[in-house]
């Protein structure tokens, strides 16, 4: 066969190789990828809108360690001890003081609540009534002289100011209008001079009509038995006298004794909800076994205190 002759069989030029067939799932198109990205962006935007709530839920779902050990927002109590008596006591005790009042007829002891870093303290009027000299001891043992700024015998409240104090831990005042019967409370004060005593209980009742004496008993030494008051048509701790005042009180079964007057009634968030003002603490007598606290205590609602502060700072009704 010569070069110009055709081959004796048909000639087919070689074909290009075919791409291998794949049985894998098809690769998503770019349009689909953009759709997923858009959904992700929307989800992120929604998370940003509710970010505060989402973060809070995640923290508490993970437990106290994840939430951290700082103070709970709006309260004085740390996250790890929120809702416990120990947590409230640790947080609020530095804001509660012991007040020693001396006068011509003797000496008595009460309690008070720090309102400002420079030493404004609210207490009961009957704690400082008739006193010519005041001494205040802080929870850390430091002592300061104090003077009366203003009094309101009609509400049994008084404001005193420490001399030369600074950097004190002020208490957080709560909202007594939100207090409910049955909720847990903590009381801190100085019964019988036992500074920083902590007791606990519940709110037993609200809006109790409590009547107390407006004037100082001539024999101040008898105040160890507690300031006289009337409740439910009965007199407790002695005769209230002719000059009295009546206010709506929070009733509690937290143990209160003489010296707790002027101290704090506190909710489980570490907020002051009342100023302890009256308690029935009978003494032992012949033929009677009743003595000490019987779970019948009363506190002036903190909303009454807040409404009276400006007047007290201006001198009140001296």
Secondary structure as GFF3:
##gff-version 3
##sequence-region A 1 318
A	DSSP	alpha_helix	30	49	.	.	.	ID=ss1
A	DSSP	alpha_helix	51	62	.	.	.	ID=ss2
A	DSSP	alpha_helix	64	67	.	.	.	ID=ss3
A	DSSP	three_ten_helix	79	81	.	.	.	ID=ss4
A	DSSP	alpha_helix	85	92	.	.	.	ID=ss5
A	DSSP	three_ten_helix	93	95	.	.	.	ID=ss6
A	DSSP	beta_strand	96	103	.	.	.	ID=ss7
A	DSSP	beta_strand	106	114	.	.	.	ID=ss8
A	DSSP	beta_strand	120	123	.	.	.	ID=ss9
A	DSSP	alpha_helix	125	128	.	.	.	ID=ss10
A	DSSP	beta_strand	133	137	.	.	.	ID=ss11
A	DSSP	beta_strand	143	152	.	.	.	ID=ss12
A	DSSP	beta_strand	157	162	.	.	.	ID=ss13
A	DSSP	beta_strand	172	173	.	.	.	ID=ss14
A	DSSP	three_ten_helix	176	178	.	.	.	ID=ss15
A	DSSP	beta_strand	184	189	.	.	.	ID=ss16
A	DSSP	three_ten_helix	191	193	.	.	.	ID=ss17
A	DSSP	beta_strand	197	213	.	.	.	ID=ss18
A	DSSP	three_ten_helix	220	225	.	.	.	ID=ss19
A	DSSP	beta_strand	229	231	.	.	.	ID=ss20
A	DSSP	beta_strand	234	236	.	.	.	ID=ss21
A	DSSP	beta_strand	244	252	.	.	.	ID=ss22
A	DSSP	beta_strand	264	266	.	.	.	ID=ss23
A	DSSP	beta_strand	271	279	.	.	.	ID=ss24
A	DSSP	beta_strand	297	301	.	.	.	ID=ss25
A	DSSP	alpha_helix	302	313	.	.	.	ID=ss26
A	DSSP	beta_strand	316	317	.	.	.	ID=ss27
###
